[in-house]
Amino acid sequence: MDPNAFPATPRWNLDRPFLTGRFHEEIDIPAKNVSSKSVYTDSFSRSATNPLGYYSPSVQENKVIDDLLSAMVGIEGRYISIRKVRGKEGRFIFLIDASMDLVLQEWIEKMFPLCNEFLCISQFVETKSHYKHGLVNHAFAAALRAFLLDYQAMVAQLEHQFRLGRLSIQGLWFYCQPMLGAIHALSIVVEKASAANISGSATLNLLQSQAKAMAGDSAVSSLLEKMTECASSPYLGILERWVYEGIIDDPYGEFFIAENKSLKKESLSQDYDAKYWKHRYTLKDDIPNFLTNAAGTVLTTGKYLNVMRECGHNVQVLLSDRPKLMNFGANHQYLKCIKAAYEFASGELLKLTKEKYDLMGKLRSMKRYLLLDQGDFLVHFMDIARDELVKRPEDISAEKLQSLLDLALRTTAAASDPCHEELACCVERTSLVNRLGTLKDLEHGIKKSPAKLSEKNKSVSNVNGELDEPVSITGLDTFSLSYKVQWPLSLIISRKALTKYQLLFRFLFHCRHVSRQLCVAWQVHQGFRSFNTLGTAITRSSLLCRSMLKFINSLLHYLTFEVLEPNWHVMHDRLQTAKSIDEVIQYHDYFLEKCLKEFLLLLPHLLKKVETLKSICLQYAAAVQVLMPSMYISDPDIADSLASLKGKKPKGRGQALKPATDCTSVRDSILSFEKEFNAELHSLGPFLSSSSQAEPFLTHLAQCILGSGSDQ
């Protein structure tokens, strides 16, 4: 976080040395003298008369004990002086009179580490109480301050015994023994925390690890655990608000969950990667050790509560039902609290999306329109929008298409569905194959300009044997539908999911278009059949048309009844038993991925063959509607029949008709289409059979279409 965001520490809390404990004089220690030693002898005395060696050992002991009791709380005496080492944070040295009795010097040297550790801890308490060091360090410093009060109370009791004449230097050492281990352990923690300048989770982890390291000393271990509990109290308060209310109340950035406020929920309808759900709230690296295994659950719990808040549905765990997260002892009660909060938030959000926002109804609507489960509106739309769809994508009027779609929806069974108003027309600028290449780039997070992306896709297509971009594409190749999805359902039906729906729709739509064109060609043949003008070319063409229809209808049967319906029912059953939104998202994404794969959209080599067969069918259907009228036109009734099939006005008997032409060229064209189609279809068979070992679903496709050309 920005240091300027923290409240400023008052100057009086920095400039008054006796208030802050920074009143000790600083000195420089030559490099050659720098060591772990903290006791230095010097010939000095604050009494300004006699040095300590002037007195007898018993008198020296009394004077030294008096000074030592002061040094234990960081105050200099007459014969013991305290200096802070300049440039060494938390490092103090003690100067004693060189004339002191050597035995006393030994006893004093034993006591000075205790004095030094008190000073280090006191300095840490003062420093870490400033705002910028965070709530955990504040709480830890407060716990240390309480500990030092107990320590000072012990020193006061010892001083009382000394005033009564009942305390010797040996007795002082004896009475300090219970405190030595505790204050030494705390000084180690303080030294490590100061050296690393840690806060938040790192401080808790350090305390916890030191408590485990001191497990052999029950008293010290218990003290460190108590310190950990005190330091973690504000952290658990932040955690409690997050898992019970979905609010990050973290003024110093210590919590292990980060919030990116720049990401808005509206981005879900535009952002293919759905960054909002993944990156609005994320885990940091510094997770407390005791929450490592539950971090994901904690993150998800708050995210669920935030989703409901974004919906204006402010749901919180009732205060009476909130167990306090005030410690993380060996019974792991806090984990049970987190689990209970997760189950509550997950259940409430799932209930909200299913009941209030009708998740299953929206998904059924997506299936009805984008997966063509209800095809009557599409047939009507393709009839009335035919003239617009045959144009180039850049020449198509989106407004006109939208009005035609609305007309088709209002005049078919879709009018009774309130969700039909969410549909909108969408005309892409690239073919389906090129769009699939873009999808692959988006999956891998590759960001390129549209021009470079198109070039890259073409080069990849050529290298991998995929289809190149068609020279001329029409609206029939690029038409798609879009669907407006509101929050919070946009978490599930995100931009990414909608893109996959559109890819499935485009493939189905184009297959339906091919089927319709072949049906028109078949009607042309039936028109000739009714006038008894069958010939060799027409017979062969009729058989070829039937074979193509069988192929495309078998493909549509496979896509609809072998892929969409089974996978939809599997997803539907799973969603009924889903226990969280994340499971719903997972099952929905799995359904779309499986459909894309089984539609061959993720298998470029197979898709190439299918697209080639569809292209041959379209070319043949167009050719039939041109070639057939040129054969045997000797009866005006035939001309009128053909004209009505094409939607044109009959010429009438009184108009001159085109004379019959030689049908050799027509027969050659039919044979050419027949040869090309059969070759592609027969090459697809072995390819499907061999690939089905790696992809079992291809067995169903092979069973559906391998017999398409058997009638020829």
Number of C-alpha atoms within 10 A of each C-alpha: 10 8 11 8 10 15 10 11 12 9 8 10 12 14 11 12 12 9 12 16 14 17 14 17 11 16 13 12 14 7 7 6 8 11 8 8 12 17 19 14 14 15 13 19 19 13 11 8 8 11 18 25 14 12 15 11 16 11 12 18 19 16 16 23 19 18 18 23 21 18 23 21 19 21 18 19 20 18 24 25 24 22 18 21 18 14 11 10 14 21 17 24 21 21 18 24 21 18 17 23 17 11 10 16 18 10 14 19 16 11 20 19 21 21 23 24 25 23 24 22 24 23 17 23 23 19 18 22 19 20 17 22 19 22 25 27 28 24 23 25 25 19 19 22 17 12 17 18 12 13 18 15 12 15 19 15 12 19 19 13 14 19 11 9 10 11 18 15 17 10 12 20 15 10 14 16 10 11 14 16 15 18 23 18 18 23 22 15 20 24 18 14 18 17 11 10 12 16 23 25 23 19 24 26 18 19 25 20 15 20 24 14 11 15 13 10 13 11 14 23 20 16 17 24 19 16 23 25 22 22 26 27 19 20 25 20 15 19 26 25 16 24 29 24 22 26 16 18 15 20 15 19 16 22 22 21 21 17 12 11 10 8 15 12 20 12 17 26 20 12 13 18 18 20 15 19 20 10 14 16 20 17 16 12 9 15 20 21 16 16 16 10 12 14 19 12 18 24 21 21 25 25 23 25 29 22 20 20 15 13 12 9 14 13 17 19 15 9 9 6 9 14 15 13 20 18 17 17 11 7 9 11 15 22 18 13 17 22 16 19 27 23 14 19 29 22 16 19 22 19 17 17 18 17 12 9 15 13 21 15 13 18 16 16 23 22 18 15 21 24 23 19 15 15 16 15 22 18 15 17 19 20 11 16 17 12 11 20 21 15 15 16 22 12 12 17 13 16 11 13 21 17 14 19 22 19 16 23 22 16 13 16 13 20 16 11 11 9 17 18 14 14 20 18 19 17 21 16 17 18 20 21 24 22 18 18 21 20 18 13 16 15 12 9 11 11 11 13 7 10 9 11 17 18 12 16 23 19 14 15 18 11 9 11 12 22 19 16 16 12 5 9 16 22 23 22 24 22 22 21 19 18 23 13 19 16 18 20 18 20 22 26 26 25 20 21 20 23 16 19 23 21 23 23 20 22 23 20 22 18 19 20 18 23 23 17 20 24 17 17 27 21 16 23 23 14 18 21 15 10 11 9 14 15 15 10 19 21 13 16 25 22 17 25 22 19 21 29 22 19 23 22 19 20 22 18 16 21 22 17 12 17 21 23 15 12 16 18 12 12 19 19 11 15 21 11 10 17 16 21 21 16 14 22 18 15 20 21 18 14 18 20 16 16 21 20 14 22 25 18 20 17 13 18 15 18 17 18 18 18 16 17 22 21 14 19 24 20 15 26 23 15 16 25 20 13 16 20 17 17 21 18 18 12 11 18 16 20 21 16 17 22 16 12 16 11 9 11 12 16 14 12 12 7 9 9 14 14 11 12 12 11 18 11 12 21 17 12 18 22 16 13 18 21 13 14 23 20 12 15 22 14 12 18 16 13 15 21 18 12 14 16 11 9 13 13 17 20 15 15 23 20 15 19 20 18 16 22 18 8 10 11
